């Protein structure tokens, strides 16, 4: 198998390291904005060479792990170099724009490669190639967003090419549903964590924290530029969830303020039941 990786940050670097660990005979080509990062990956034996006009046509799969704007620009600039047998998968956190552009670029390309949206549901609060992991995706969910959800051949081919990463499950969806769900399950969690640590008491927390504080605030440490782009590209769905959370917090505030123990108990019990019923997996 010949693999192309565009962007060797945490996500792209983990793709490269995962392929190298679990499919040691594969050939991996990489293209990174900072050439020194690609050179380091080559020196470490993770990457075999540069992803360029000579090697792009050789790839069975190309994974684009860039911010959405950069991903669209890279694909637009290289579409006619990609072979018709190649499957191109992006790893962007929001799917509507990249899928709209990716589907069109694939169909309009010289060789007619296949594009399928992708979103690996794994990561850490750290970033960059140096923090990438060869087992980041093991057991994690991989969301696939094909233009035609009934295209079983493309979906099966994508799963086959991604098999060395050892994803725990694949979810097939459309761009709209993906972005609606991610606004809640990912983006809202980052908004809440990032806002909670702005409480003036935060500087005094050492010695006063347990698991709940650690769990709730882990993702407050983030890449501001990346998350700003993600939030802005999904602001319609994210704003809906922010408004909903404000409404929910208001219910707790009102019950506490009114000394209404019955209502507060009801609210807490409902939340507890909902969480107990969730089958989240990893």
Beta strands, then each sheet from edge to edge (+ up, - down):
strand 1: 2-6
strand 2: 27-31
strand 3: 49-50
strand 4: 61-64
strand 5: 87-90
strand 6: 114-120
strand 7: 141-145
strand 8: 169-172
sheet 1: 3+ 2+ 1+ 4+ 5+ 6+ 7- 8-
end
